[in-house]
Structure formats: structure tokens, C-alpha cells
Amino acid sequence: MAMMKPGPFSTGSQAEYSVEAKSKNKATMNQRLAEHFRKNRLQEYAQRSGLGLPVYQSCNEGFGHAPRFKATVRVG
């Protein structure tokens, strides 16, 4: 019987958790990138239209374990 080398995870559930965490991190990064492009497009439109720069405000309305954020933007 051949000996197997130990991998970075001792159980299958740890490996599954790692894959899930990486997937969530990638999704978060994609959301941030999409948000950046939306802000960029809004800023370009506002400047092109002579409206001035957008002003963003956000606040945390939730609890530490379940945060909820509210954001507003004003132009002109």
C-alpha cells in the first residue's frame, strides 16, 4: 500500500471551504470593479454635462454581524 503525501487540507470539508472562500473573494472583487466602472461613468457624464463632480455619502445601518449599507450620490 503506497503512502500518500499530506496535502494542505486534512479533510475534504476544509478543501471545500477554501474553494468557497476563494469564490466569494472573487465575487467581491468583481463587485468592487463593477462599482468602480459605474462611478467612473457617472463622473465622466457629470463632467461632460457641466454638472460638477458627484458627491457620495454612505452609512452603515446594520449590525456588526450583518451590516447593511445605505449610499446616496448627488450631482450638480
C-alpha positions as CSV (number, residue, x, y, z in Angstrom):
1,M,0.0,0.0,0.0
2,A,1.5,3.3,-1.1
3,M,1.7,6.2,1.4
4,M,0.0,9.4,0.3
5,K,1.7,12.8,0.9
6,P,-0.3,15.0,3.1
7,G,-2.0,17.9,1.3
8,P,-2.7,21.4,2.6
9,F,-6.1,20.3,3.9
10,S,-6.6,17.4,6.3
11,T,-10.3,17.0,5.4
12,G,-12.4,17.3,2.3
13,S,-14.6,19.9,4.0
14,Q,-11.6,22.1,4.6
15,A,-10.8,22.0,0.9
16,E,-14.4,22.8,0.0
17,Y,-14.4,25.7,2.4
18,S,-11.2,27.0,0.8
19,V,-12.8,26.8,-2.7
20,E,-15.9,28.5,-1.4
21,A,-13.9,31.3,0.3
22,K,-11.9,31.9,-2.9
23,S,-15.1,32.1,-4.9
24,K,-16.6,34.7,-2.5
25,N,-13.4,36.8,-2.7
26,K,-13.5,36.7,-6.5
27,A,-17.2,37.7,-6.4
28,T,-16.4,40.6,-4.0
29,M,-13.6,41.8,-6.2
30,N,-15.9,41.7,-9.3
31,Q,-18.5,43.7,-7.4
32,R,-15.9,46.3,-6.5
33,L,-14.7,46.5,-10.1
34,A,-18.2,46.9,-11.4
35,E,-18.9,49.7,-8.8
36,H,-15.7,51.5,-9.9
37,F,-16.8,51.5,-13.5
38,R,-20.3,52.8,-12.6
39,K,-18.7,55.6,-10.5
40,N,-16.3,56.4,-13.4
41,R,-19.1,56.5,-16.0
42,L,-21.2,58.8,-13.7
43,Q,-18.2,61.1,-13.2
44,E,-17.4,61.3,-16.9
45,Y,-21.1,62.1,-17.7
46,A,-21.3,64.7,-15.0
47,Q,-18.2,66.5,-16.2
48,R,-19.2,66.3,-19.8
49,S,-22.6,67.8,-18.9
50,G,-21.1,70.6,-16.8
51,L,-22.7,69.3,-13.6
52,G,-19.7,69.1,-11.4
53,L,-18.3,66.1,-9.5
54,P,-20.6,63.6,-7.9
55,V,-20.6,63.6,-4.1
56,Y,-21.0,60.2,-2.4
57,Q,-22.3,59.5,1.1
58,S,-22.7,56.1,2.8
59,C,-23.6,54.9,6.2
60,N,-23.8,51.6,8.0
61,E,-27.4,50.9,9.1
62,G,-26.9,47.3,10.2
63,F,-25.3,45.4,13.0
64,G,-21.6,44.3,13.0
65,H,-22.5,40.7,12.2
66,A,-25.0,41.7,9.5
67,P,-24.0,45.0,8.0
68,R,-26.4,46.9,5.7
69,F,-25.2,50.0,3.9
70,K,-27.1,52.9,2.5
71,A,-25.5,55.1,-0.1
72,T,-26.5,58.2,-1.9
73,V,-24.9,60.3,-4.6
74,R,-25.6,63.9,-5.6
75,V,-24.6,65.5,-8.8
76,G,-24.9,69.2,-9.7
